[in-house]
Amino acid sequence: MQNTDGAGAPVCLSPQPQTTRPQQRLPAGATDCHCHVYQDFTRYPLNAQRSYTPAPATLEDYLAMCEQVGIQRTVQVSASVYGTDNSLTLDVIQALGQHRARGVAGVAADVTAAELEKLHAGGMRGVRLSTHVKGYGGTQGLDDMAQRIRPFGWHVQVHVADIAELVPLENTLLRSPAPLVFDHLGAVRGGQGVNHPGFQVLLRILRERDDCWTKISSWYRRSDSGAPGYDDMAPIVAALVETRPDRLVFGTNWPHPALFAPSAVPDDGHLIDRFCDWVPDADVRKRILVDNPGKLYGFDA
């Protein structure tokens, strides 16, 4: 049964206290392109209106996980529970240095160029829009947001609840004036499969645009066959790798927010081993883990 807090939001499960060391060794510069930190709720207060209440998951905890699995660079996604307050993410980037850390921001629909300039200087390289969680604007504001961020070379990170939402958005996404990044495999479920119309839209966008990307992340949520193998997600990852290996990045989604009892929080070492099983070619794996994020987030600059 889910626990709720004083704000009426369900309380997330805590991350695994100890991560298994993966059987596979990651290449130097391996990058986690989707993760969050939740700490010091007095200094970094949560939004009153939020989809969930996170368990504490500190930067120290995150770095311990990274050390265990071999991750050396990080892209912190400012969590929806902070809305347009990006101060925690900016402080994490500053603590790690921009050679190791970049970020994706949550911003208001009327964000100014001056505000974006400050975020850019702090290491932000994208803005997240979501139809799935409270705290970000929805995809109805995609065109306007793309115009606002375009001068900074940022991307719009598209976070939908179901990949079927991409079907009516196809033309909007194809003509977006800013690069796009699709969260969590586009939100396709394993049971929907590679022939689902929304997933076919995603593949078409990746083929037709050179500035669109997809995150191989959070498949444990999208799998209908479930742990430990998540076997129904393997064909989806294979289709993406076949289509655009140069436009894929990897994310842990640590500390795996919005998982509630009786669900189980995955072990990041096991997730990395599953990713390596699905991407057995060492050169392709290095592209996804090192080269592609270097280009997308500006680590190479």
HELIX and SHEET records of a PDB file:
HELIX    1   1 LEU A   59  VAL A   69  1                                  11    
HELIX    2   2 SER A   80  TYR A   82  5                                   3    
HELIX    3   3 SER A   87  LEU A   96  1                                  10    
HELIX    4   4 ALA A  113  ALA A  121  1                                   9    
HELIX    5   5 THR A  139  GLY A  141  5                                   3    
HELIX    6   6 LEU A  142  ILE A  149  1                                   8    
HELIX    7   7 ARG A  150  PHE A  152  5                                   3    
HELIX    8   8 ILE A  163  GLU A  165  5                                   3    
HELIX    9   9 LEU A  166  ARG A  175  1                                  10    
HELIX   10  10 HIS A  184  ALA A  187  5                                   4    
HELIX   11  11 PRO A  197  GLU A  208  1                                  12    
HELIX   12  12 TRP A  219  ARG A  222  1                                   4    
HELIX   13  13 ASP A  231  MET A  233  5                                   3    
HELIX   14  14 ALA A  234  THR A  243  1                                  10    
HELIX   15  15 PRO A  245  ARG A  247  5                                   3    
HELIX   16  16 ASP A  268  TRP A  278  1                                  11    
HELIX   17  17 ALA A  282  LYS A  286  1                                   5    
HELIX   18  18 ARG A  287  ASP A  291  3                                   5    
HELIX   19  19 ASN A  292  TYR A  297  1                                   6    
SHEET    1   A 8 THR A  31  CYS A  35  0                                        
SHEET    2   A 8 ARG A  73  VAL A  77  1                                        
SHEET    3   A 8 ALA A 101  ALA A 105  1                                        
SHEET    4   A 8 MET A 124  SER A 130  1                                        
SHEET    5   A 8 HIS A 155  HIS A 159  1                                        
SHEET    6   A 8 LEU A 180  PHE A 182  1                                        
SHEET    7   A 8 CYS A 212  ILE A 216  1                                        
SHEET    8   A 8 LEU A 248  PHE A 250  1                                        
END                                                                             
